[in-house]
Amino acid sequence: SHGIANVHLWSFCLGVRNALAGVITLTGLWFVNFGALATGTIVVVVGCCYMLLSSLAMGVADLLGYWRPRGGSIKGTVASSTLPAIALLTLAVSA
């Protein structure tokens, strides 16, 4: 029963961290839309970098054998890294 409680704690904290990353990125977009272009762009880049790097860390964990079953994170890694990568590439190209 302690294992289940630990999983609940971990999943809750991870969910809150993901929600905060989304809120930070949306806040950056709000700044961009309401006139603080430089500040908003920096906030969006930081939020997207966090989302992309944390997603890629999931793939590294899989390569190191921490993910069960091995290879099970491929779809999630690709899915969660695609949008932040597209946003960062779009910002880089448009700069």
C-alpha positions in Angstrom: 0.0 0.0 0.0 3.0 2.3 0.5 3.9 1.9 -3.2 0.5 3.1 -4.3 0.8 6.2 -2.1 4.2 6.9 -3.5 2.8 6.6 -7.1 0.0 9.0 -6.3 2.4 11.5 -4.8 4.7 11.3 -7.8 1.8 11.5 -10.4 0.2 14.5 -8.6 3.5 16.4 -8.5 4.3 15.6 -12.1 0.8 16.7 -13.2 1.2 20.0 -11.3 4.6 20.6 -12.9 3.1 20.0 -16.4 0.2 22.3 -15.7 2.6 25.0 -14.5 4.7 24.6 -17.7 1.5 25.2 -19.7 0.4 28.2 -17.6 3.9 29.7 -18.0 3.8 29.3 -21.8 0.3 30.7 -22.0 1.3 33.7 -19.8 4.1 34.4 -22.3 1.6 34.4 -25.1 -0.6 36.8 -23.1 2.4 39.1 -22.8 3.1 38.9 -26.5 -0.6 39.7 -27.3 -0.7 42.7 -25.0 2.4 44.5 -26.0 5.4 43.1 -24.1 6.8 41.3 -27.1 10.4 40.7 -25.8 9.3 39.6 -22.4 6.5 37.3 -23.7 8.8 35.7 -26.3 11.4 34.9 -23.6 8.7 33.4 -21.3 7.4 31.3 -24.2 10.9 30.1 -25.2 11.6 29.1 -21.6 8.3 27.2 -21.3 8.8 25.4 -24.6 12.4 24.5 -23.8 11.3 23.1 -20.4 8.5 21.0 -22.1 10.9 19.8 -24.9 13.8 18.9 -22.6 11.6 17.2 -20.1 10.0 15.2 -22.9 13.4 14.2 -24.3 14.5 13.1 -20.8 11.6 10.6 -20.9 13.2 9.2 -24.0 16.7 9.1 -22.4 15.1 7.2 -19.4 13.8 4.7 -21.8 17.2 4.2 -23.5 18.8 3.7 -20.1 16.2 1.0 -19.3 14.3 2.9 -16.6 11.0 2.8 -18.5 9.0 -0.4 -18.3 8.4 -1.9 -20.8 11.5 -0.8 -22.7 10.4 1.2 -25.7 7.1 2.1 -24.1 7.8 5.8 -24.0 8.4 6.3 -27.7 4.9 7.4 -28.6 4.7 9.7 -25.5 8.1 11.2 -26.2 7.3 12.0 -29.8 3.8 13.3 -28.9 5.0 15.5 -26.1 8.0 16.9 -27.8 6.4 17.7 -31.2 4.5 20.9 -30.3 7.2 22.6 -28.3 9.8 21.7 -31.0 7.5 23.2 -33.7 7.0 26.4 -31.6 10.7 26.8 -31.0 11.5 26.3 -34.7 8.8 28.7 -35.7 10.2 31.3 -33.3 13.8 30.7 -34.6 12.7 31.0 -38.2 10.6 34.2 -37.7 13.3 36.0 -35.7 
